[in-house]
Amino acid sequence: MTKSSNLWLSKLLNHSATADAVADVNAEMKERIAYQPPVCEVFQQPFTRLQNDPGYHFEIDKEARRQLGHIIGNPVQRVTAGTEPSADAQANFAKARTIGIVFSGGPAPGGHNVIAGLFDAAKQANPRTRIFGFLMGPDGIIDGDTIELTPDMVDRYRNLGGFTMIKTGRTKIDNHEKMNLSRETCKQLGLDALVVVGGDDSNTNAAFLAQEMFTDGVQVISVPKTIDGDIQVRDAQGKVLCAMSFGFHTAARAFSQAIASLCTDASSDVKYWHMCKVMGRVASHLALEVALQTHANMTLIGEDLADYVDHARLAKAEQAGVVDYTAYGMTLRHLSRVVCNAIMDRASMGKNYGVLVIPEGILEFINEIQTYIIKLNTIIGNYNKSHDRDFHSVFPSLAEKQEYLRRLTQVIQEGESFNVWNARDDELFNDIPEFFQAGLLTERDSHGNFQFSQVKTEKVLLDLVKDYLGILKEKGRYKIGIQAAQYVKTMEKGELDPERYGPVLFKNWRQAEYLMIKPTIISKKTLKAALVKAGFLDEEDPIPAPIIKIFEQSVPKLKIQTHFYGYDGRGSDPTRFDCIYTYNLGRTVFSLIANGATGQMAAILNLEQEFAHWRPIGIPIAPLMHLEERKGRLELVLEKSVVDLNSPAFRIVKAYREKWLAATPGDDHYRHPGPIRFTGSSTEDRPITLKLNSVNNKLLGNNQVCASDASVTGG
């Protein structure tokens, strides 16, 4: 490089416009970081108090009562303004504290604002309060790996996505050794309180930490986080306490923007079906919100599939005088038929394209698959427990796992047959494609859950769909409809009479806007046979070019693109809704700490309403716990919330299914939510599922509560 070139490059690199163009933080990011979320009215007061709310009741698991005795009696607590507090109360609220905070589990947009809200509230109450972040998740608590948070550090991450400030991890504090190490860390730091930000398992951890550290005087407060939207808390009467975990809205919007772009692509190129799998292992909330955001042609909701009843099979069984229990719940085969019918119906209208949305855990709602998962979870859990060795390490290959399962059908244990896995199970299991066998036998996650994200669930469905469509194509039932006007134009251009050939070629000639080639015409050979039979051709005559063109246009060429949306959404910068929500959650955390609470989950009431009606509360975690099978044994965990089929959101999606499928002449009904925008009056202020709940509440009257009103599942 010449001297003049070096000089030019140096000037270019040092130019202020260059520095601005390639800066790590662009103009929009600067605006985002500088944004100050509004706070709930109660946080505008110098002090807050907690008021017990006796209007909520819980059905308490007796095992939770036994294991969590110190915190099981916690009430729901409302954060209220501390008007004219006593000198003692004021001094206690404003005293210097040492607080630790940890992120646990996968990232969710808004986590940094939980820290910011807590930090601002704590420093406002007393600038001498110290806040420590535990690095890399719960491992930071166990190992004592911390960093003290400073104003510069907190300011750098305001309103930004991810958990980058202190990172995260998936370790569970689930045995005496880890618990003792955690207590020692808290003791060495002199912690007054520990804040756990995480999902259902992390909130479970928080409950046990609160129980174990109760006598140590360390308060433990949790914050509900999961993009899956499956932490939604109601009391025994169905009254909503936590409508939605933070991060859900951002992830749904990020997925929806990408999927809406695929809708545009599909309707432009008119030759692809896009199958979009979105996160949601146990619940389909994200898929439901995406359906509302995009109006994709077809969205499968797992909970709806589980609720399916085959009435035809029931009637047939009743005639035979038996009960067909397999008629309850969707089968994998029937599900593939549902998808095939949608593809064929659109093809008949000339739409050989579309967008299908499925939740990550859709196969978990299929009876036959769920049975395998339960049995295999039990087998793997029992093996690990009885042999004190890891099943997947001992049997690393699929063949070795298959052989172990085969042996189980013959094993006699202490005089009793091991009947979890029988010969029939083994026979049916071996009929499943090998890649899916391997998926069902894949290593469980750290919580003992089947990892649907690691299995190509869409491939299982796709293979069945392609196979069945191939059969229907051979039978002449799967064809692309030909627009009547286009047919006439093509024939007349080739100087052929469309009226003469129409009745021979089409089964619905003159009956519809889109014409369907007769089922008997499935190849050029059968096409020629039909023309010869009608007397339009002799055996040696070639088929006229316009007719070949029409026939080839009717032959479907299914092209499917698959997509998975998960990590991109959870790493997105938060929507304004999530920024405001999480900042106020952080403020709520401090109010709970400053007023002596422990074993409580920070939440905001009335999320479905306008911001002015939001009310910060503390929810007791222990009464939410119930026994659930994990790794082959029953454990106390926080219950996940699935989509309620009576919720406004699901009922709206169900009502619009046919319209959004658009298996009719005319345009599709795709909706474009647009990118996540941080400013502007048109920015979406809350998830559509919450908006629909709000509309439903208004229709019923604010004081009325029913199953679909009280439940916010569906988003």
N, C-alpha and C positions, 0 to 999 in steps of 0.2 A: 504494500500500500504506500503510495507516494506521500510526501510531506503535506502537500495541499489537501490530499484526501483525509489525512489524519486531522488536519486543522478543521476541515469541514465537519467531520464526524464529531469532533470535540464540541464544536459550536452547536451542532444538532442535539447532542446529549445534554448539554448544559442550558439549552433554551427553556425558558419557563413554560412554554406551551407543551414542549415534549414531556417535561416532568409532570405536568398536570394530566396529560393524556395517558401516561403509563403508571400513574400513582396507584398504590395499593387501595386507596380509598377514593372513590369517585364522588362527584357532586351529590348524586342521589344518596349515596351511603353516608355522606356527611350530614345531609338533611335528616336521614333516618336516625343516626346516632344522637343528633341534637334534640330529637323529638322528646317532649316531656308528656307522658300519658296523663290524662286526667285521673283524679282519685275520687273514690266514693265519698259522699258527703261526710260520713262519719270521720274520715281521715283528715278532714280539713280542720278538725278540732285539735287543740293541743294535747289532749289525753283521751284515751278510750278505756272503756270497761267491758266486762263480759256479763251478759245477762242470760241465765238459764232459761231455755224455752221448753216448757212441759208439754207442748203441743205435738211432739213427735215420740213415737214408740217403736221399739224393735223387738223382734222375736229372737231371743238370745240362745245360742247353741250352748248346751250344758258343758261341752268340752271347752268352749271359749271362757265360760264362767270359771271353770276349774283352773285353766292355765293362765288367765289374764285377770286375776282377781283384783289387782290394784287399780285397774283402769276400766273394768267392765261396767261400772256404775256411772261412768261419765255421761253427762247430759249433752244435748245439742246446746251450743252457746252462741248467742248473737253478740256481735261487736257493736257497742253503743257508745255514744258520746259521753265522756267523763266530765259532765258539767259540775262545776264547783266541787271537785274532789277534796277529800280530807287531806290534811298535810301528809299523813302517813301514806295514803294511797298515791298521792302525787309524787312523793319521794321514792316509793317503790317502783312506780312506772318509769321514772327518770333515772334510776340508778345505773351505774356502769355495769355492763355484762360482758361475758365472753360467750360467743355463739359460734357453733360449727355448722357448716352446710355441706351436703354431699348430693351429687347426682348419681342415680342408680338406674341401670338399664339403658336402652337405646335412647339416642337424642330425640328431643321434641322441640319444635320452634317455640321460643318464649322463655326457655329456662334461664337465660341471662337476666331477663327482667324480673324473675322471682328474686334473684340475688339483688338486683338494683332496688327493688321495692323494699326488701328487708334491710338492706344497707342504709338507704335514705331514712327510713323510719327509725332505725336504731341510732344512727348518728344524730338525727334531729332530737331524739329524746335525751341522748347523752353522747357528746362527741368522744368521750373516753371509751365507749363500748368498742370491743374488738371482735371482728368476724373472721373466722378461719374457713378456708375452703379445703375440703379433703380431696386429694388428688387421685385421679383414676378410679373414682367410685368407692364402694365399701372397702376395697383393699386399702385405701388411704386411711380409713378409720382403724382397721386391724393393724396396719403397719406404722401408724402415727405419721403418715406422710401428708403434710399440710403446707399451706401458704396463707399468710395473712393478707386479706383483701384490702386494697388501698383505693382511694377515690379515682386515681388515674386508671387503675386496672378496671374498675367497675364502669367508668365512663367510656372506656374503649369498646365495650361490648353491649352497650345499651341498645335495645331493640334489634339486636342481631340474632341470627339463628345459631343452632348448634349448642354444644356444651363445651366449647373450646376453652373457656376461661379456666376451668379446673378439670376438664375431661370427665369421663364417666367409665363405668365398668359394670360387670354383671355378677360379681361375687355376692353370695348370700351369707349373712351372718347367722348361720343355722346350726351351730353346735356350741358346746360349753367353752371350747378352746378359743374360738373366734369371739365369742361374747366376752370372755374374760380379757382378751387382748383389747377389745373395743372399750371396755370399761376403764382399763388402765390408760388408754390414750386420752379418754375424756377427763380422767383424773389429773393426768400430767398437764393437760392444757388448762385445767381449771374451768371446764365448760359449765355454763349454767344451762345451756340448751343445745340440742342437736336437731337440725332440720334435714329430713330425708325427702328428696324430690324423686319420685319414681312411679312405677305402675302398680299393678295389683300385688305382685310378689314383694316389691319394695315397701309398699304400705303394710303388708304383712310383717316384714322385717321391723318396720317402725313400731308396730304394736308390741312386739316382743322386746324390742329395745326399751320402750317406755316401761314395760313391766319389770324388766331386769334392773333398770337404772332408777326405779322409783325411789328406793330407799337411799340411793346416792344423791338424790336431789337434782338429777339431770333431767330437764324437761325434754321430751321428744315430740316434735310436730312434723306431720307429713304433708306433702303437696301432691295432688293427683296429676300424673303425667302419663299420657300415652296417645300416640297419633291414631291408634285403632279405635278410640272413642268408647272402649268397653269398661271404663270406670264411670258409672252413672249411679248415684246413690239415692235410694228412696227408703222411707221408713216402712213399717209393716202395713200401713194403710195406703201406701203408694204415693205419699207426699214427696215431692222432689226436693232433695237437699243439694245434690251436685248434678247439674244437668249435663255436664260435659267436661272431660279432662282437657287440659291445655295442649295445644299442638295439633289437635284434630282439624280445626278449621284451616290452618295453613297447609297441612298435608293434602287435605281434600281439594283445596284450591289449586295447589301445585299439580296434582294428578289431573284435575279437570282441565286445566289449561293445555296440558300435553295431549290428553285424549281428545279434546275439542279440535286440536290441530290435526289429529288423525281423522276425525270426522270430515274435516275440510279436504284432506288428502284423498280419502276414500271416495267422496262425491265428485272429486276432480278427475281422478284416474280411472274410476269406475271398474276396477278389476280386483280389488283387494278386500278381504275381510280382515279386520284388525281385532285380535283377541287380546284384551288388556286385563292382566291380573294385577289387582291392587292389594296392598297389605290388609290384613284382617284375618288372623288365624282362627279365632274363636267366634268372632262376631263380624257381621257384614255392614257395619255402620258406614265405613268409608265408601264401599260400593254403592250404598244407597244415596249418600250425599253426592257422589260423582254422577249418578243417574239424574238427580235433580239439577245438577250444575250443567250437564252436557246434553241431556236427552239422547244418549247413545241408543242405538236401535234395540239393543237387548241387554238387560242387566239381570244377572242371576243373584238372588238373595238366598244365602244358605239356609236361614231360618225358615223361609218359605218352602224350600225343598223338603226340609225335615217335617214340615206340617202337611205335606202332600198325602192325599188318600186316593187310591185307585178304586173308584166306586164301581167300575165295570167288573173288576176282579172280585170285589166284595159280593156283587150281585150273583156272579157265576158260582162263587163258593157257597152262597146261601141256598141256591138252587140244588147244590149237591149235598146240602145238609152239613157243611163243615165251616170252619172259620179260617180264612186265609190271612194270617197275621202279616205276611210279607206284602200285603196290599197297603199297609200303612208305612208311609215314608217313600221317598224317591229312590229308585234304583239307578245305577250308573247307566244302564242300557236305556231306560226311559228318558233320562236326562239328555242323552245324546240325540234321541228322537225329537225332543222339544227343540233343540238347537237346529237340527236338520230341517224341521218344519219351517222355522223362521227363515232360514237361508233359502229354502225352496219358495216360500211365499213371496219374498222380495225378488227372487230371480224371475218369477212369473210376471212381475211388473217391470221387467227390464233392469232391475237393480241387482246386478251381480256383485254387490259390494255391501259393506256394512261395518258396524263397530259393536263388539260384544264385550261387556265388562263382567268379570267374575272376581269374587273375593279369594284371597290367597288360600283360605281354609275351606273352600267349597266342598272338597271331598269328605271333610269331617262330618258333613251333614247328610252324607249318603250312608244308609243303614249298613250295607255290606262292608263298606270301607271302615266305618266306625267300629264295627265288630272286630275287624282285623286289628285296628289300632289298639283297642282296649285289651285284646288278648295278647298282642305282642308286647305292649307296655307291661302287662302283668308278668309275662314270661321273662322279659329282660330284667325287670325289677326283682323278681324272685331269684333269678340267677345271681345277680350282683350281691344280693343280701345273703344268700346261702353259701356262696363260694368265696365271698369277699374278694372278688375279682371282677374286672370290667368285661361284660359280655362281648363288646365290640373289639376289645384287644385280644380276647381268647379266640374269637371267630372273626377274623378280619375280612375274609372274602364272602361273597354271596353264597358260593357253593358250600362253605363250611357252616354258614348259618342255616341253609336249607337242610343240610344233613342233621344238624342238631334238632331242628323242628321235626324232622322225619322220625328221629329216635324217640321224641316225646310221645308219639302215637303208640309206642310199644313199651314205654317205661312203666314199671310198677314201683311206686314209692311207698314203702312201709305197709305193704298189703293193700294199698288203694291205687286205683288207676289215676294217672295224672290227666284229668279230663278237660283242662283249659284248652288244649290243642288236640283235636282228634283227627282220625283218618280223613273225614269229610273236609275238615278245614284244610288239611294238607293238600288234598286233591284239588279243591277249588283255588287255593293259593297258587298252585303250580300252573294253573290255567292263565294267571295274570302275566302280562308281559314282564320280562326279566327286569327292565329298567324300573318298573313300578314296584316289583318285589324288593329290589334294592332300596327304593325310596321308603317303603314301609318298614324296612329293617335298618334304616339309617340311624345314626347315633342321635339320641334325644338331647335337647338343650340342657343347660345347667339346672333347670327347674323340673326336668323329667318330661317336658312337653315334646310331642312329635313336631319336627321342624318342617312344616309345610313349605316354607320359603326355599328349602333346599331340594324340594321335589318338583319336577316339572308337571304340576297338576294339570296344566293346560294341555300338555301332550297326551295325557291319559284320555281326556275328553276329545281332543282333536282326532286322535287315531280312530276312536269309535265313530265320530261324526263323518270322517272321510270314508271309512269302510261302508257305512250305511248309505251315504250319498252315492257311493259307487254302485251299490245294489239298486238304488232308485233310478240312477242314470241308465243302467242296463234295462230296467223295466220301462223306461220311457216316461217316468214320472217327474224326473228332475230336469227341467229345461228352462231356458231364458225366454221370457215373453218378448215378442216382436211387436213393436208399435205399429198399429194398422196403417197409419199414414206413411211410415217409413217403408213398410212392405209395398204399398201401392207405388210409391216413388221409385223404389228399386226395380219393380217389375216393369213399369212403364218406361223407365230409362233403357231397359233391355228389350223393349218392344214386345213384351208379353202381356197378356190380359190378366190382371190380378183377380177379376171376378171369376174367370174360368178355372184358375188354379187354386183359389182360396179354399173351396170346400174339400179339395183333395189333401191339402197340406195341413189345415188347422182343424182342431177339434171344436173350437169355439168361433168359427168364422161368422162374422157379422154380429157377434154377441158381446164383444168387449173391446176396450181400447187397446189392450195388449193381447195378441194372438198366440195361442200355444200350439206348437207342432204336435201332431197326433202321437200318442204313446207308442204306436206300432212303428213309427219312423225313428229309428235309433242309430242309423248309419246311412252312408251314401248308398249302400246296397239295398237297404229296405226303402230308402227314399225312391230309388229308381224303380223298385218293384211296385210301389204305389202309383207312380206315374205311368208305368206300363199297363197296370191293371185298369187304370182309368182311360186308357187308350190314347194318352198324350205322347207316348214314346213307343218305339219298337225296341226290342232287346238290344240291337246293335247301336241304337242312338245314344249319344252322350247327353248327360243332364245339362240343361241350359245353365249358363253361368250365373244369372240372377237368382235362380232357385238354389244353387249351391251356396251362394253368398248368404241367402236367408237362412238356409239350414245351418251353416257354420256359425252364424250369429246366435242361433238357438242353443248351441252346444255349450254348456257351462264348463269353464275351466277354473276350478276353485283354487284360489291363491290366498293363503292365510299367513299373515305376519303376527308374531306373538311379541308381547311387551310385558315387562314387569315394572310396576311402580311401587317403590318403597323407600329406599335409601335417599333418593333425590328429594322426596317430599319431607322427610324428617330432618333433612339438612337445609331446608329452605329458610330464608329470612321470614319472620312471622308477619302475618297480616296485622292490620291495625287492631282488629278484635283481639288477637292473641297477645299483642303488645300491652293493651290496656288490661286485659284479663289477668295476665301473669304479674304485671306490676302491682295490681291490687291484691293478688294472692300473696305476694311478698310482704305487703303492708299488713295483710291479715295475719300472716305468720308472726310478725313482731307483736301485734296486739295480743295474740294468744300467749306468747312467751311473757310479755310484760305483765300480764294479768295472772300468771301462775299456772296456765293450762299445761297438761301433758297427755299424751295418748290421743291427741286430736288431729283431725285432718282439716287443713285450711280449705275453705270453699267460698263460693259466692252464690247467694240465692238470686233467683229471677234473671238468669242469664238470657232467657228468651225475650225479656222485655228491654225497653230502652235503658241506656246506661244510668239515668237518674234513679231508676228503681232497683239497681243492684244493691244487695245487702250482704256484707261479709259475715261469715259464721265459722264456727268450729264444729266439726262432726266427730263424734266418738268413733274410733276405729274398731275397738274390740267387739261391739255388738254387731258389726258387719261381717265378722268372721264365721266361717262354717267349715265343716269337714269335707275334704275333697280328696280323691285318689291322686297321689303323686308318687311316681316311681314305685308303683305296686303297693303303696300303703296309704292310709288315711292321714291327712295333715290338715291343720287349721290354715285356711287361706282366705283372702278377700275374694268374694264372689265377683266374677265378670258379668257384665251386663250385655245381653244379646239384643238383637233387633226385635222389638215388639210388633207383631203383625197387626195390632190394633192401633198403632201410633199413627198420627196424621201423616207423617212423612211416607211411611210404607203404603198407606191407603191411597195417597195421591199418586205415587209411582205405579201402583197396581192399576189405578183408574186410567192412567195415560199409556199403559203398555202398548196397546194396539196402535194408538196415534204415533208414538215414537218409533215403533217398528216400521211404520210407513210402508206396509206391504200393499200399497194402493198407488194408482197413477198420481203423479204430481211430485212436489218437492218433499225432501225430508224435513224434520223439525229440529235440527241440531241447534243447540244453544251454545254461545261462545261467552264464557265467563270473563275472558280477558286475563291478562297477567296480574299477579299480585301487585297492586299499587298501594303506595303508602299514603299518598295525599289525594285530594280531589273529592268533591262532594258525591261522586258516583261510586266511591269505594264501598264495597259490601261491608255492612256493619256487623254481621253475624252469620253463622251458617244457615242455609235454607231450612234445614230440619228444625232449628230453633224458631225461625220465622213462622213456620207452619204450626208449631206448638203454640206460639203467641196468638195466631189467628184462631186456632181451636179454642184457646182459653177465652178469648173475647166472645166467640160464638156461644160458648157454654155459660159465660158469666164468670167473673173473677172469683166468686165464692164457691163455684161448683167444682167438684172433683169426680172424675170417672176414670176408668182404666186407661183409656187413650189419652186423657188429659194429664193424669198424674205421671204417666210414663213418658219419658223423653227418648226412649230407645228408638233408633232410627237415625241417629247422628251423634 
